[in-house]
Amino acid sequence: MDKKEISEYVDLIITAFDRVSQDYYKINTTSSADGIVRERVFCYELYHQIRCLQNKRGLTDFNIHGEIDKRGHM
């Protein structure tokens, strides 16, 4: 990967972070009016934003997934 490609992917990640709504940083619950931090919820939205931007920008050299089932891996 050359410097231009690296720069495009860095910009992709930065833009994806900017597109994650504050609603995904803290999740409102019945037990906490201020919300609680849930990494998985944030990450899945970040992955979604990255995938959307990848398609628009033609940066499809890799795929990001939430959690791959680890059973059967050696």
C-alpha positions, 0 to 999 in steps of 0.5 A: 500500500502506498502513501496515497492509499494509506492517506485515503484509508486514514481519511475514511476512518476519520470521516466515519468517526465524525459520522457516528452520532452521539446517540451511539456513545452513550445508550439511554437505559431505564437504569441510567438517565445519563446513559451507559457506554457500550463499546459494541454499539459504538463499534458496530455503528462505526463499522457501518459508517466505514462500509458506507464510505468505502462503497462511495469512495471505491475503497473495497480492498478489505471488509470490516465485520463486527464479530466473527464467530471464533468456533472452528478457527485453529 
